[in-house]
Amino acid sequence: MIYKLDTIRRRCTGCEFYGDDPLKLLVKVPSLTGYQLSEMLYEDFGIEDEITNSKSTMLLCGIGTDNKKLDKLYNILSKL
């Protein structure tokens, strides 16, 4: 799982990632507010965030996060 998250961080160049925890993705998309990103992820793709503010959205990965979900997230973020 950590390998896939690192791949997301490296390859999704339209996003900025912050934080030190390898299981958390703190995502900022320059063209979107954190609220817009959160709404898009939830409404369009069914991905729930942990917390959002005006600048970024935090996504948590854990025991229930399988490779299929991470691949879906990669496909979404790589297009931003």
Secondary structure as UniProt FT lines:
FT   HELIX           2..11
FT   TURN            13..14
FT   STRAND          16..18
FT   TURN            22..23
FT   STRAND          24..28
FT   TURN            30..31
FT   HELIX           34..45
FT   STRAND          51..52
FT   STRAND          57..60
FT   TURN            63..64
FT   HELIX           67..77
FT   TURN            78..79
//
